[in-house]
Amino acid sequence: MAAEAEPIPDEPLEELIHEITQPGALVTVVEFSDFGCTYCGQFHRETLPALRRDYVATGRVRWRMVPFVLGIFPNGTEAMRAAGCVAEQGEEAFWAMHDTLFARQDDWKETTHVGQLFRSFAVVAGADGDTFAACYEGALPEAEFRRVLDAALAGR
């Protein structure tokens, strides 16, 4: 009989979640959204600002966002990668980038120079442009994969 595998710890998944909250929120909303989705963009431009103001800012709701890629929108994968690179510099920068990506969907979905445009968005969001570029343009080295895999195998 084969040994049963241990469950994978949830901690690495937490790195994918971005949240805005005030202490004491009674309700949690978890949103899965693709930066390239037109309807997601409409929601983020027209509806979410009022929800943030009336529910999140008042401490009643914690908003959690998990970016993902459906794979059907031009430059959608690149937008998620850009948001992730900005997130490495802080949640405040992530949310500023998040808002810009949804507000300027028409600009980045149609460009062939998306890396340069995303770098300008990152700087406006408060991120360091060089740090962003190193993340966005660089491939993850083998040593980083090994670190994550070894930590998962060790149960951390």
VMD Tcl script that builds the backbone (N, CA, C; Angstrom):
set m [mol new atoms 468]
animate dup $m
set s [atomselect $m all]
$s set {name element resname resid chain x y z} {
  {N N MET 1 A 0.846 -1.163 0.000}
  {CA C MET 1 A 0.000 0.000 0.000}
  {C C MET 1 A 0.895 1.229 0.000}
  {N N ALA 2 A 0.599 2.177 -0.850}
  {CA C ALA 2 A 1.394 3.406 -0.971}
  {C C ALA 2 A 1.129 4.311 0.232}
  {N N ALA 3 A 2.195 4.977 0.646}
  {CA C ALA 3 A 2.055 5.925 1.758}
  {C C ALA 3 A 1.237 7.120 1.301}
  {N N GLU 4 A 0.361 7.582 2.181}
  {CA C GLU 4 A -0.468 8.743 1.857}
  {C C GLU 4 A 0.355 10.017 2.005}
  {N N ALA 5 A 0.258 10.872 1.015}
  {CA C ALA 5 A 1.016 12.127 1.025}
  {C C ALA 5 A 0.440 13.085 2.058}
  {N N GLU 6 A 1.321 13.846 2.661}
  {CA C GLU 6 A 0.906 14.889 3.600}
  {C C GLU 6 A 0.244 16.008 2.819}
  {N N PRO 7 A -0.748 16.686 3.414}
  {CA C PRO 7 A -1.349 17.820 2.712}
  {C C PRO 7 A -0.339 18.944 2.527}
  {N N ILE 8 A -0.490 19.661 1.430}
  {CA C ILE 8 A 0.389 20.788 1.128}
  {C C ILE 8 A -0.015 21.963 1.999}
  {N N PRO 9 A 0.954 22.615 2.652}
  {CA C PRO 9 A 0.600 23.754 3.499}
  {C C PRO 9 A 0.005 24.899 2.676}
  {N N ASP 10 A -0.895 25.659 3.305}
  {CA C ASP 10 A -1.575 26.756 2.633}
  {C C ASP 10 A -0.728 28.014 2.516}
  {N N GLU 11 A 0.349 28.107 3.250}
  {CA C GLU 11 A 1.115 29.346 3.305}
  {C C GLU 11 A 1.525 29.893 1.941}
  {N N PRO 12 A 2.024 29.077 0.996}
  {CA C PRO 12 A 2.383 29.660 -0.305}
  {C C PRO 12 A 1.188 30.283 -1.018}
  {N N LEU 13 A -0.010 29.759 -0.806}
  {CA C LEU 13 A -1.197 30.322 -1.438}
  {C C LEU 13 A -1.514 31.704 -0.904}
  {N N GLU 14 A -1.201 31.954 0.358}
  {CA C GLU 14 A -1.459 33.265 0.944}
  {C C GLU 14 A -0.705 34.369 0.200}
  {N N GLU 15 A 0.425 34.022 -0.399}
  {CA C GLU 15 A 1.199 35.011 -1.145}
  {C C GLU 15 A 0.464 35.496 -2.394}
  {N N LEU 16 A -0.506 34.730 -2.856}
  {CA C LEU 16 A -1.276 35.104 -4.046}
  {C C LEU 16 A -2.436 36.029 -3.724}
  {N N ILE 17 A -2.791 36.116 -2.447}
  {CA C ILE 17 A -3.956 36.883 -2.027}
  {C C ILE 17 A -3.529 38.281 -1.602}
  {N N HIS 18 A -4.283 39.265 -2.074}
  {CA C HIS 18 A -4.043 40.657 -1.694}
  {C C HIS 18 A -5.315 41.144 -1.026}
  {N N GLU 19 A -5.144 41.906 0.062}
  {CA C GLU 19 A -6.347 42.337 0.755}
  {C C GLU 19 A -6.271 43.777 1.210}
  {N N ILE 20 A -7.468 44.343 1.324}
  {CA C ILE 20 A -7.629 45.646 1.943}
  {C C ILE 20 A -8.643 45.449 3.058}
  {N N THR 21 A -8.296 45.913 4.219}
  {CA C THR 21 A -9.163 45.689 5.370}
  {C C THR 21 A -8.861 46.683 6.470}
  {N N GLN 22 A -9.777 46.765 7.381}
  {CA C GLN 22 A -9.601 47.498 8.624}
  {C C GLN 22 A -9.778 46.477 9.734}
  {N N PRO 23 A -9.180 46.706 10.893}
  {CA C PRO 23 A -9.351 45.748 11.996}
  {C C PRO 23 A -10.829 45.564 12.346}
  {N N GLY 24 A -11.193 44.331 12.648}
  {CA C GLY 24 A -12.542 44.033 13.109}
  {C C GLY 24 A -13.566 43.751 12.034}
  {N N ALA 25 A -13.156 43.603 10.787}
  {CA C ALA 25 A -14.114 43.326 9.713}
  {C C ALA 25 A -14.864 42.029 10.005}
  {N N LEU 26 A -16.165 42.065 9.851}
  {CA C LEU 26 A -17.017 40.921 10.172}
  {C C LEU 26 A -17.258 39.992 8.986}
  {N N VAL 27 A -17.111 40.518 7.785}
  {CA C VAL 27 A -17.378 39.749 6.571}
  {C C VAL 27 A -16.134 39.801 5.691}
  {N N THR 28 A -15.825 38.672 5.065}
  {CA C THR 28 A -14.714 38.612 4.129}
  {C C THR 28 A -15.245 38.278 2.743}
  {N N VAL 29 A -14.844 39.053 1.765}
  {CA C VAL 29 A -15.158 38.785 0.366}
  {C C VAL 29 A -13.867 38.343 -0.298}
  {N N VAL 30 A -13.915 37.223 -1.010}
  {CA C VAL 30 A -12.763 36.756 -1.773}
  {C C VAL 30 A -13.146 36.815 -3.246}
  {N N GLU 31 A -12.432 37.644 -3.958}
  {CA C GLU 31 A -12.703 37.875 -5.377}
  {C C GLU 31 A -11.575 37.273 -6.208}
  {N N PHE 32 A -11.928 36.543 -7.251}
  {CA C PHE 32 A -10.979 36.034 -8.230}
  {C C PHE 32 A -11.210 36.834 -9.496}
  {N N SER 33 A -10.148 37.452 -10.019}
  {CA C SER 33 A -10.338 38.360 -11.133}
  {C C SER 33 A -9.144 38.332 -12.082}
  {N N ASP 34 A -9.439 38.485 -13.372}
  {CA C ASP 34 A -8.427 38.558 -14.419}
  {C C ASP 34 A -8.311 40.026 -14.837}
  {N N PHE 35 A -7.102 40.584 -14.792}
  {CA C PHE 35 A -6.907 41.986 -15.140}
  {C C PHE 35 A -7.358 42.313 -16.559}
  {N N GLY 36 A -7.406 41.317 -17.441}
  {CA C GLY 36 A -7.807 41.553 -18.819}
  {C C GLY 36 A -9.298 41.435 -19.075}
  {N N CYS 37 A -10.045 40.944 -18.114}
  {CA C CYS 37 A -11.484 40.729 -18.270}
  {C C CYS 37 A -12.224 42.066 -18.315}
  {N N THR 38 A -12.972 42.284 -19.386}
  {CA C THR 38 A -13.706 43.535 -19.563}
  {C C THR 38 A -14.732 43.743 -18.450}
  {N N TYR 39 A -15.454 42.698 -18.094}
  {CA C TYR 39 A -16.468 42.825 -17.044}
  {C C TYR 39 A -15.830 43.047 -15.675}
  {N N CYS 40 A -14.693 42.398 -15.440}
  {CA C CYS 40 A -13.958 42.636 -14.190}
  {C C CYS 40 A -13.516 44.097 -14.131}
  {N N GLY 41 A -13.040 44.606 -15.253}
  {CA C GLY 41 A -12.618 46.007 -15.317}
  {C C GLY 41 A -13.774 46.949 -15.039}
  {N N GLN 42 A -14.929 46.647 -15.613}
  {CA C GLN 42 A -16.103 47.479 -15.366}
  {C C GLN 42 A -16.469 47.457 -13.885}
  {N N PHE 43 A -16.446 46.283 -13.272}
  {CA C PHE 43 A -16.733 46.168 -11.844}
  {C C PHE 43 A -15.749 47.001 -11.026}
  {N N HIS 44 A -14.471 46.903 -11.362}
  {CA C HIS 44 A -13.441 47.610 -10.597}
  {C C HIS 44 A -13.490 49.119 -10.788}
  {N N ARG 45 A -13.929 49.564 -11.938}
  {CA C ARG 45 A -14.028 51.003 -12.182}
  {C C ARG 45 A -15.323 51.599 -11.641}
  {N N GLU 46 A -16.427 50.858 -11.747}
  {CA C GLU 46 A -17.734 51.431 -11.447}
  {C C GLU 46 A -18.326 51.025 -10.101}
  {N N THR 47 A -18.032 49.827 -9.624}
  {CA C THR 47 A -18.690 49.306 -8.426}
  {C C THR 47 A -17.776 49.230 -7.214}
  {N N LEU 48 A -16.577 48.701 -7.396}
  {CA C LEU 48 A -15.692 48.492 -6.250}
  {C C LEU 48 A -15.348 49.772 -5.494}
  {N N PRO 49 A -15.141 50.919 -6.133}
  {CA C PRO 49 A -14.833 52.120 -5.347}
  {C C PRO 49 A -15.893 52.437 -4.284}
  {N N ALA 50 A -17.151 52.285 -4.625}
  {CA C ALA 50 A -18.225 52.545 -3.646}
  {C C ALA 50 A -18.237 51.489 -2.553}
  {N N LEU 51 A -17.973 50.239 -2.911}
  {CA C LEU 51 A -17.914 49.178 -1.903}
  {C C LEU 51 A -16.742 49.390 -0.950}
  {N N ARG 52 A -15.612 49.802 -1.494}
  {CA C ARG 52 A -14.451 50.122 -0.642}
  {C C ARG 52 A -14.812 51.233 0.342}
  {N N ARG 53 A -15.436 52.276 -0.172}
  {CA C ARG 53 A -15.783 53.438 0.659}
  {C C ARG 53 A -16.798 53.071 1.741}
  {N N ASP 54 A -17.860 52.363 1.366}
  {CA C ASP 54 A -18.970 52.129 2.277}
  {C C ASP 54 A -18.805 50.908 3.179}
  {N N TYR 55 A -18.002 49.937 2.758}
  {CA C TYR 55 A -17.879 48.706 3.529}
  {C C TYR 55 A -16.470 48.430 4.037}
  {N N VAL 56 A -15.485 48.569 3.162}
  {CA C VAL 56 A -14.114 48.254 3.561}
  {C C VAL 56 A -13.540 49.359 4.444}
  {N N ALA 57 A -13.636 50.589 4.011}
  {CA C ALA 57 A -13.073 51.713 4.775}
  {C C ALA 57 A -13.748 51.895 6.135}
  {N N THR 58 A -14.981 51.430 6.257}
  {CA C THR 58 A -15.702 51.545 7.532}
  {C C THR 58 A -15.406 50.374 8.464}
  {N N GLY 59 A -14.601 49.415 7.983}
  {CA C GLY 59 A -14.196 48.301 8.832}
  {C C GLY 59 A -15.180 47.154 8.899}
  {N N ARG 60 A -16.189 47.174 8.056}
  {CA C ARG 60 A -17.182 46.102 8.120}
  {C C ARG 60 A -16.842 44.913 7.222}
  {N N VAL 61 A -16.074 45.143 6.147}
  {CA C VAL 61 A -15.766 44.082 5.191}
  {C C VAL 61 A -14.277 44.055 4.894}
  {N N ARG 62 A -13.739 42.857 4.866}
  {CA C ARG 62 A -12.356 42.641 4.425}
  {C C ARG 62 A -12.442 42.145 2.982}
  {N N TRP 63 A -11.730 42.841 2.069}
  {CA C TRP 63 A -11.759 42.490 0.648}
  {C C TRP 63 A -10.463 41.788 0.293}
  {N N ARG 64 A -10.585 40.571 -0.201}
  {CA C ARG 64 A -9.426 39.794 -0.631}
  {C C ARG 64 A -9.539 39.570 -2.134}
  {N N MET 65 A -8.420 39.782 -2.828}
  {CA C MET 65 A -8.404 39.634 -4.286}
  {C C MET 65 A -7.318 38.650 -4.680}
  {N N VAL 66 A -7.697 37.701 -5.518}
  {CA C VAL 66 A -6.751 36.718 -6.044}
  {C C VAL 66 A -6.698 36.909 -7.556}
  {N N PRO 67 A -5.598 37.472 -8.064}
  {CA C PRO 67 A -5.491 37.626 -9.520}
  {C C PRO 67 A -5.232 36.269 -10.185}
  {N N PHE 68 A -5.876 36.044 -11.312}
  {CA C PHE 68 A -5.593 34.843 -12.083}
  {C C PHE 68 A -5.766 35.163 -13.562}
  {N N VAL 69 A -5.332 34.257 -14.397}
  {CA C VAL 69 A -5.354 34.487 -15.840}
  {C C VAL 69 A -6.245 33.439 -16.495}
  {N N LEU 70 A -7.262 33.908 -17.200}
  {CA C LEU 70 A -8.112 32.998 -17.971}
  {C C LEU 70 A -7.411 32.535 -19.239}
  {N N GLY 71 A -6.476 33.359 -19.724}
  {CA C GLY 71 A -5.725 33.006 -20.922}
  {C C GLY 71 A -6.378 33.407 -22.225}
  {N N ILE 72 A -7.403 34.250 -22.162}
  {CA C ILE 72 A -8.108 34.634 -23.390}
  {C C ILE 72 A -8.000 36.120 -23.702}
  {N N PHE 73 A -7.334 36.877 -22.847}
  {CA C PHE 73 A -7.234 38.316 -23.052}
  {C C PHE 73 A -5.809 38.694 -23.435}
  {N N PRO 74 A -5.648 39.573 -24.425}
  {CA C PRO 74 A -4.307 39.997 -24.835}
  {C C PRO 74 A -3.555 40.609 -23.649}
  {N N ASN 75 A -2.339 40.170 -23.458}
  {CA C ASN 75 A -1.432 40.664 -22.425}
  {C C ASN 75 A -1.923 40.417 -20.996}
  {N N GLY 76 A -2.907 39.547 -20.818}
  {CA C GLY 76 A -3.429 39.245 -19.485}
  {C C GLY 76 A -2.400 38.599 -18.577}
  {N N THR 77 A -1.632 37.660 -19.110}
  {CA C THR 77 A -0.583 37.017 -18.320}
  {C C THR 77 A 0.460 38.044 -17.898}
  {N N GLU 78 A 0.812 38.922 -18.816}
  {CA C GLU 78 A 1.800 39.956 -18.523}
  {C C GLU 78 A 1.283 40.932 -17.456}
  {N N ALA 79 A -0.011 41.238 -17.495}
  {CA C ALA 79 A -0.589 42.145 -16.493}
  {C C ALA 79 A -0.527 41.519 -15.101}
  {N N MET 80 A -0.845 40.229 -15.012}
  {CA C MET 80 A -0.765 39.562 -13.712}
  {C C MET 80 A 0.677 39.514 -13.217}
  {N N ARG 81 A 1.606 39.247 -14.125}
  {CA C ARG 81 A 3.023 39.235 -13.742}
  {C C ARG 81 A 3.449 40.618 -13.254}
  {N N ALA 82 A 3.017 41.677 -13.928}
  {CA C ALA 82 A 3.357 43.041 -13.525}
  {C C ALA 82 A 2.796 43.351 -12.134}
  {N N ALA 83 A 1.552 42.957 -11.894}
  {CA C ALA 83 A 0.944 43.195 -10.579}
  {C C ALA 83 A 1.708 42.442 -9.493}
  {N N GLY 84 A 2.126 41.224 -9.796}
  {CA C GLY 84 A 2.902 40.439 -8.828}
  {C C GLY 84 A 4.244 41.072 -8.527}
  {N N CYS 85 A 4.886 41.611 -9.539}
  {CA C CYS 85 A 6.183 42.272 -9.331}
  {C C CYS 85 A 6.027 43.537 -8.480}
  {N N VAL 86 A 4.955 44.268 -8.698}
  {CA C VAL 86 A 4.707 45.455 -7.882}
  {C C VAL 86 A 4.374 45.049 -6.455}
  {N N ALA 87 A 3.626 43.959 -6.295}
  {CA C ALA 87 A 3.248 43.486 -4.958}
  {C C ALA 87 A 4.462 43.161 -4.100}
  {N N GLU 88 A 5.558 42.762 -4.735}
  {CA C GLU 88 A 6.787 42.482 -3.982}
  {C C GLU 88 A 7.304 43.727 -3.282}
  {N N GLN 89 A 6.830 44.894 -3.702}
  {CA C GLN 89 A 7.254 46.156 -3.098}
  {C C GLN 89 A 6.198 46.712 -2.144}
  {N N GLY 90 A 5.158 45.935 -1.872}
  {CA C GLY 90 A 4.184 46.337 -0.865}
  {C C GLY 90 A 2.750 46.284 -1.349}
  {N N GLU 91 A 1.854 46.048 -0.408}
  {CA C GLU 91 A 0.431 45.942 -0.729}
  {C C GLU 91 A -0.150 47.267 -1.224}
  {N N GLU 92 A 0.307 48.371 -0.673}
  {CA C GLU 92 A -0.203 49.666 -1.133}
  {C C GLU 92 A 0.120 49.868 -2.613}
  {N N ALA 93 A 1.339 49.520 -2.999}
  {CA C ALA 93 A 1.730 49.631 -4.404}
  {C C ALA 93 A 0.914 48.655 -5.262}
  {N N PHE 94 A 0.673 47.443 -4.725}
  {CA C PHE 94 A -0.142 46.482 -5.481}
  {C C PHE 94 A -1.514 47.060 -5.796}
  {N N TRP 95 A -2.183 47.627 -4.781}
  {CA C TRP 95 A -3.541 48.124 -5.000}
  {C C TRP 95 A -3.548 49.325 -5.945}
  {N N ALA 96 A -2.531 50.141 -5.901}
  {CA C ALA 96 A -2.439 51.251 -6.855}
  {C C ALA 96 A -2.248 50.700 -8.273}
  {N N MET 97 A -1.404 49.680 -8.416}
  {CA C MET 97 A -1.195 49.046 -9.720}
  {C C MET 97 A -2.485 48.359 -10.179}
  {N N HIS 98 A -3.131 47.670 -9.283}
  {CA C HIS 98 A -4.411 47.015 -9.541}
  {C C HIS 98 A -5.415 48.004 -10.152}
  {N N ASP 99 A -5.546 49.140 -9.496}
  {CA C ASP 99 A -6.497 50.147 -9.976}
  {C C ASP 99 A -6.105 50.676 -11.352}
  {N N THR 100 A -4.819 50.875 -11.570}
  {CA C THR 100 A -4.342 51.368 -12.865}
  {C C THR 100 A -4.549 50.334 -13.966}
  {N N LEU 101 A -4.269 49.073 -13.666}
  {CA C LEU 101 A -4.456 48.026 -14.678}
  {C C LEU 101 A -5.910 47.939 -15.130}
  {N N PHE 102 A -6.836 48.046 -14.191}
  {CA C PHE 102 A -8.242 48.005 -14.580}
  {C C PHE 102 A -8.681 49.301 -15.261}
  {N N ALA 103 A -8.189 50.424 -14.781}
  {CA C ALA 103 A -8.574 51.714 -15.368}
  {C C ALA 103 A -8.043 51.874 -16.793}
  {N N ARG 104 A -6.890 51.260 -17.079}
  {CA C ARG 104 A -6.238 51.477 -18.377}
  {C C ARG 104 A -6.180 50.208 -19.227}
  {N N GLN 105 A -7.159 49.334 -19.038}
  {CA C GLN 105 A -7.208 48.085 -19.804}
  {C C GLN 105 A -7.047 48.303 -21.304}
  {N N ASP 106 A -7.767 49.271 -21.842}
  {CA C ASP 106 A -7.722 49.482 -23.291}
  {C C ASP 106 A -6.321 49.842 -23.773}
  {N N ASP 107 A -5.543 50.505 -22.925}
  {CA C ASP 107 A -4.182 50.898 -23.309}
  {C C ASP 107 A -3.250 49.693 -23.390}
  {N N TRP 108 A -3.252 48.855 -22.361}
  {CA C TRP 108 A -2.263 47.772 -22.328}
  {C C TRP 108 A -2.694 46.520 -23.079}
  {N N LYS 109 A -3.962 46.328 -23.293}
  {CA C LYS 109 A -4.394 45.139 -24.033}
  {C C LYS 109 A -4.036 45.239 -25.506}
  {N N GLU 110 A -3.823 46.438 -26.005}
  {CA C GLU 110 A -3.578 46.637 -27.430}
  {C C GLU 110 A -2.129 46.969 -27.776}
  {N N THR 111 A -1.242 47.081 -26.808}
  {CA C THR 111 A 0.129 47.494 -27.103}
  {C C THR 111 A 1.054 46.297 -27.301}
  {N N THR 112 A 2.099 46.524 -28.070}
  {CA C THR 112 A 3.123 45.490 -28.244}
  {C C THR 112 A 4.308 45.757 -27.323}
  {N N HIS 113 A 4.351 46.909 -26.668}
  {CA C HIS 113 A 5.435 47.280 -25.752}
  {C C HIS 113 A 4.921 47.294 -24.322}
  {N N VAL 114 A 4.292 46.205 -23.936}
  {CA C VAL 114 A 3.604 46.149 -22.653}
  {C C VAL 114 A 4.561 46.288 -21.470}
  {N N GLY 115 A 5.774 45.768 -21.577}
  {CA C GLY 115 A 6.733 45.861 -20.470}
  {C C GLY 115 A 7.058 47.301 -20.114}
  {N N GLN 116 A 7.284 48.121 -21.121}
  {CA C GLN 116 A 7.580 49.544 -20.880}
  {C C GLN 116 A 6.385 50.255 -20.270}
  {N N LEU 117 A 5.196 49.948 -20.752}
  {CA C LEU 117 A 3.989 50.579 -20.224}
  {C C LEU 117 A 3.752 50.160 -18.771}
  {N N PHE 118 A 3.915 48.870 -18.491}
  {CA C PHE 118 A 3.722 48.395 -17.121}
  {C C PHE 118 A 4.753 48.992 -16.170}
  {N N ARG 119 A 5.974 49.186 -16.654}
  {CA C ARG 119 A 6.980 49.833 -15.804}
  {C C ARG 119 A 6.519 51.248 -15.432}
  {N N SER 120 A 5.970 51.987 -16.394}
  {CA C SER 120 A 5.494 53.343 -16.083}
  {C C SER 120 A 4.332 53.288 -15.098}
  {N N PHE 121 A 3.451 52.296 -15.240}
  {CA C PHE 121 A 2.354 52.126 -14.283}
  {C C PHE 121 A 2.914 51.838 -12.888}
  {N N ALA 122 A 3.933 50.985 -12.830}
  {CA C ALA 122 A 4.527 50.592 -11.547}
  {C C ALA 122 A 5.113 51.795 -10.820}
  {N N VAL 123 A 5.805 52.647 -11.550}
  {CA C VAL 123 A 6.411 53.839 -10.955}
  {C C VAL 123 A 5.324 54.763 -10.417}
  {N N VAL 124 A 4.265 54.951 -11.183}
  {CA C VAL 124 A 3.151 55.788 -10.721}
  {C C VAL 124 A 2.505 55.169 -9.475}
  {N N ALA 125 A 2.494 53.843 -9.395}
  {CA C ALA 125 A 1.917 53.145 -8.242}
  {C C ALA 125 A 2.805 53.241 -7.007}
  {N N GLY 126 A 4.002 53.794 -7.165}
  {CA C GLY 126 A 4.888 53.958 -6.023}
  {C C GLY 126 A 5.994 52.928 -5.934}
  {N N ALA 127 A 6.127 52.087 -6.933}
  {CA C ALA 127 A 7.172 51.065 -6.939}
  {C C ALA 127 A 8.448 51.620 -7.565}
  {N N ASP 128 A 9.566 51.037 -7.205}
  {CA C ASP 128 A 10.841 51.385 -7.811}
  {C C ASP 128 A 10.905 50.758 -9.205}
  {N N GLY 129 A 11.151 51.565 -10.224}
  {CA C GLY 129 A 11.152 51.094 -11.604}
  {C C GLY 129 A 12.204 50.049 -11.900}
  {N N ASP 130 A 13.406 50.209 -11.353}
  {CA C ASP 130 A 14.473 49.234 -11.610}
  {C C ASP 130 A 14.177 47.892 -10.954}
  {N N THR 131 A 13.663 47.939 -9.724}
  {CA C THR 131 A 13.304 46.707 -9.017}
  {C C THR 131 A 12.172 46.006 -9.757}
  {N N PHE 132 A 11.193 46.788 -10.207}
  {CA C PHE 132 A 10.099 46.219 -10.989}
  {C C PHE 132 A 10.638 45.544 -12.251}
  {N N ALA 133 A 11.495 46.249 -12.994}
  {CA C ALA 133 A 12.020 45.718 -14.253}
  {C C ALA 133 A 12.801 44.426 -14.031}
  {N N ALA 134 A 13.584 44.379 -12.959}
  {CA C ALA 134 A 14.361 43.173 -12.671}
  {C C ALA 134 A 13.434 41.982 -12.420}
  {N N CYS 135 A 12.337 42.222 -11.750}
  {CA C CYS 135 A 11.357 41.167 -11.484}
  {C C CYS 135 A 10.608 40.802 -12.762}
  {N N TYR 136 A 10.109 41.793 -13.459}
  {CA C TYR 136 A 9.259 41.567 -14.615}
  {C C TYR 136 A 10.007 40.913 -15.772}
  {N N GLU 137 A 11.242 41.343 -16.004}
  {CA C GLU 137 A 11.996 40.854 -17.156}
  {C C GLU 137 A 12.850 39.634 -16.834}
  {N N GLY 138 A 13.072 39.340 -15.551}
  {CA C GLY 138 A 13.964 38.257 -15.187}
  {C C GLY 138 A 13.256 36.951 -15.000}
  {N N ALA 139 A 13.849 35.852 -15.446}
  {CA C ALA 139 A 13.309 34.518 -15.200}
  {C C ALA 139 A 13.655 34.100 -13.776}
  {N N LEU 140 A 12.758 33.357 -13.159}
  {CA C LEU 140 A 13.003 32.873 -11.801}
  {C C LEU 140 A 14.113 31.830 -11.854}
  {N N PRO 141 A 15.193 32.045 -11.099}
  {CA C PRO 141 A 16.323 31.116 -11.168}
  {C C PRO 141 A 15.997 29.773 -10.514}
  {N N GLU 142 A 16.720 28.774 -10.931}
  {CA C GLU 142 A 16.539 27.425 -10.398}
  {C C GLU 142 A 16.630 27.417 -8.875}
  {N N ALA 143 A 17.546 28.179 -8.321}
  {CA C ALA 143 A 17.719 28.197 -6.865}
  {C C ALA 143 A 16.437 28.627 -6.147}
  {N N GLU 144 A 15.685 29.544 -6.740}
  {CA C GLU 144 A 14.429 29.992 -6.117}
  {C C GLU 144 A 13.379 28.887 -6.171}
  {N N PHE 145 A 13.285 28.180 -7.286}
  {CA C PHE 145 A 12.374 27.041 -7.366}
  {C C PHE 145 A 12.738 25.997 -6.315}
  {N N ARG 146 A 14.037 25.713 -6.200}
  {CA C ARG 146 A 14.485 24.732 -5.216}
  {C C ARG 146 A 14.130 25.164 -3.794}
  {N N ARG 147 A 14.283 26.461 -3.482}
  {CA C ARG 147 A 13.969 26.959 -2.145}
  {C C ARG 147 A 12.489 26.731 -1.825}
  {N N VAL 148 A 11.613 27.067 -2.765}
  {CA C VAL 148 A 10.169 26.907 -2.545}
  {C C VAL 148 A 9.799 25.426 -2.442}
  {N N LEU 149 A 10.320 24.606 -3.342}
  {CA C LEU 149 A 10.015 23.183 -3.310}
  {C C LEU 149 A 10.539 22.517 -2.057}
  {N N ASP 150 A 11.766 22.841 -1.655}
  {CA C ASP 150 A 12.330 22.253 -0.440}
  {C C ASP 150 A 11.542 22.662 0.804}
  {N N ALA 151 A 11.093 23.921 0.842}
  {CA C ALA 151 A 10.280 24.369 1.980}
  {C C ALA 151 A 8.949 23.613 2.011}
  {N N ALA 152 A 8.339 23.410 0.862}
  {CA C ALA 152 A 7.074 22.676 0.801}
  {C C ALA 152 A 7.279 21.232 1.229}
  {N N LEU 153 A 8.365 20.616 0.777}
  {CA C LEU 153 A 8.648 19.237 1.148}
  {C C LEU 153 A 8.958 19.096 2.641}
  {N N ALA 154 A 9.534 20.133 3.224}
  {CA C ALA 154 A 9.859 20.101 4.651}
  {C C ALA 154 A 8.640 20.430 5.517}
  {N N GLY 155 A 7.508 20.757 4.874}
  {CA C GLY 155 A 6.293 21.049 5.623}
  {C C GLY 155 A 6.216 22.458 6.157}
  {N N ARG 156 A 6.969 23.382 5.540}
  {CA C ARG 156 A 6.946 24.768 6.007}
  {C C ARG 156 A 6.133 25.610 5.099}
}
mol reanalyze $m
mol bondsrecalc $m
mol representation Tube
mol addrep $m
